[in-house]
Amino acid sequence: MLTLYGAPQSNADRSAWLLYEANVAFDYQKLDLRSAEGRAAFAKINPALKMPYLVDGDVQIGESIAINFYIAEKYAPTLWGDTPEQRAQIYYWSLFAITNLLKDVLEVLGHTRVLAEELRSPKLAERSKDLAIRYLAVIEEALKDEYLLGSRFTVADVNVGSVVHLADRIKITTLGPRTSAWLARLRARPAYQKAYGA
């Protein structure tokens, strides 16, 4: 059985969502890395102390996007690309969301809610918000069909949707009509509801 190490309301939700989509049995080990005991136990599995972390027999993978590519390719090929062109789009959208949009969404979150008041930078929060809005506009323009790759739901929708979900939760901006409808479709999926809670 696969084991996913992570914590709720973290990047582990993205991988839990895909595991539920793939209908794969897995053991979700929810971690508390704030305790010395928790850190020491997890360090034996993943010395980098980064989560999520997936163990599938001899295969051990960190980074939620890499985990999700592996799950889709091995366990849910209908969520993977059939051609190099489709896979390139899956790579593009997944990396676009994780390296661009998520970075700025987290900056906004940090400088408006998470960091201590004296560490917050309204200027940085505003700059990151402007960039996040720009990236969301790119997604809005691309959603000309039900999903990012047309009428087919793929791992790209999970990877990008998980980031847009967070942007929407913290109210970065009002989502465009296409993005809003797409996110509603994603949130209606049983696997999404298992990962994020109905």
N, C-alpha and C positions, 0 to 999 in steps of 0.2 A: 504494500500500500504506500502511496505517496504521502509525504509529510511536508506540510507548509508551515514554516515558522514565521510569525508576524504578530501584528497587533491590530485590533479594530481601529478604524479611522486613521489608517496609514496606507502606504502604497501596497501593503499586503491585500487590501480589499480588491485591488485590480486583479491580482492573481487568483484570489478566492472566487471572484466573479467568473473568470474564465474556466476554472476547474468545475464550477457548477454548470456552466454552459456545456462543457465537454462531458458532463455526466460521469465524472471519474470519482471513485471513492478516494477520499483523502482524510488524513488526520491533521486538523488545524491546531497547532501548538501555539497558543496565545501567550506572548511573552511580556514580561514586565522587566525592562532593562534598567529601571531606576534602582533596583536592589542589587547589592554586590553578589548575592547568591544567584540571582537571575542572569546577571552578566557573565559570571564564572561558568555557569552551566551552558549557556549559549556559546561562549568562546570556545568550548570544546568541539562544537559543531561547526561554527563559522568564526574563526579568529578575528575577522574584520568587524564583527558585531553589527553587521548591517542586515536589515530585514526589508523585505521578505527574503526567505531563503527556502529553496525547494530541495528535498532529498527524494530521489526516485531510484531505489536500489543503489548502484554504484555512481549514479549521476547526481552531482550536487551543483546547484546553480543559484547565484545571487542575481540581483537586479530584476525588478518586476517585468520590464519589457522583454529581457532575455528569457525569463521564466515563461512568459506568455507565448513567445514565439515557439518555444520548445513544446509546451502543452498543445498548442494548436497543431503543430506539424505532426506530433506523435499520436495524440489522442483525439483530435477533432479536426481531421483534414478538411471538413466542409467549411471550417472557419479560417482555413489557410488559403493561400493562393495556388491556383492550378498552373499558372504560367509565370515566367520571369517578370512579365509586365505587371501582373496582379501582385506578386510578391514585392516588387519594387514600390508599388503604391502603399502596401501594408507597412513596409519599412519607413517610407517617407512620412506617412501620417503619424505613425507611432513615435518616431524620433522628433518630428516637428512638435508634437504635443509635449513630450517629456523634456526636451532640451530648450524649448522656447516658452510655450504657454505656461507650463507648470512652474518654471523658475520665477516668472513674474507674478503669477498668482500667489505663490508662497511669499514673495517679497511683500506684496500688499497685505497678506494675512499677518506676517510678522510685524510690519510697521504700523498696523492699525489695531491689532488685537493681542498678539502673542508676546511680543517683547515688552519689557518693563518700560514705563512711560519715558524715562530719561534716555532710553536707547533708541526710541522710535525716530524716524526721519520722515516727516510729512512730504518732503520733496522727493525722496526716493520712492515712497508709496505712490505718489502721483505719477511719477515717471513710469513705474512698473505697471500701474493701472492703464496708462495710455498704451503701453506696448501690448498688454494682455488684450485690450479692446481691439487693437490692430490684428492680432493673431486670431481672435474670435471672428473677425470680419472675413478672414481668409477661409475659415471653416464654413461660415455662412454661405459664401460664394460657391464653395465646392459642393455643397449639399443640394444637388439638382435632382436627386432621386431619394429613395428611402434611406440609403446608407452611404457611407463614404466611397464604397466601390460599386455604386449603382443599387440594384435591387437586392444585392446579396449582403447579408450580415457577416462580418468577419472579425478577426481579432483586432483589426484596426479600430473598429467601432468601440470595442471594450477599452482599448488603450487610450484613445482620444476621449471617449465618453467619460471615463473616470476622471479626467482632468477638467473637462467642461462641467461635470457634476460639481466639482469643488469650486470652480469659478462662479457657478450659479448659486451655490450654497452661501458664499460670502458676498454675493451681490456685487460683483465687479461691475456689471452693467446689465441692462435688459438685453437678453439674448434676442437675436434676430428671429423672424418667424420660422425659417427653415431649421435653424439650430434648435429652437424651442420644441418644434414638432419632433425632430429626431431624438432629442433627449427624452421627451415623453415616451417615445417608442421604446427606448432603451430601458427606462425606469419601469415600464410595464412588464418587462421580461422576468419570469420567475427566478432566473439565476441572479439577476441584478438585485432582486428583492431579498434573496437569501444572503447575498454578500453585504448589502448595505442596510438591510432591515426594511420591511414594508412601510 
